[in-house]
Amino acid sequence: MVFAAEYHFDLSKTSSSLSRMGALHNIVYLSMDTSQQYALGTFAANQRIRAAVIDGAHNADSVFMDTFNLLHDIPCCVSVVVYHDWCDQVVYDTIQLFVQAGILRFRGSIGTRNWDFWWCSDGRSEGAAFDVVRSAALLPALARLRRQ
């Protein structure tokens, strides 16, 4: 199962977002505010979520909380996290916090390379995939990041 999260809930977009997925029944599309701790707690028991796509709001808080809550609230199963707008410096820097903490490991670039939009920098691609480093140290590492 793939989990996709966007930052704010907008009922006007929900039906169109779901319809564009067509017959992809293994994708759960969520549009919600994940800024609160345990925002994704309702998914904690679901052991079939293997990947997540995070499309933040181009700010550090939303990217951090989406990533933190995903890995904290669903600790068992997510093995790959894909980020949209990885070329954005704020998104990149926030993801690097998780990389430097040993929580995420870069897997590869996704999408348009050297994306030519004003928010992109350093020639990075539109998106990137990361492996979640699974170990007993995952939750303590997340807790340390949260306190910083």
LINMO-V485693 format. One record per helix or strand of 2 or more residues. SS is the DSSP state (~ for helix, > for strand). FROM is the first residue (numbers start at 1). TO is the last residue. If there is no record, write none. Layout:
ss=SS from=FROM to=TO
ss=SS from=FROM to=TO
//
This chain:
ss=> from=2 to=6
ss=~ from=11 to=19
ss=> from=27 to=31
ss=~ from=41 to=43
ss=> from=51 to=55
ss=~ from=60 to=73
ss=> from=80 to=84
ss=~ from=89 to=100
ss=> from=104 to=110
ss=> from=127 to=132
ss=~ from=138 to=147
//
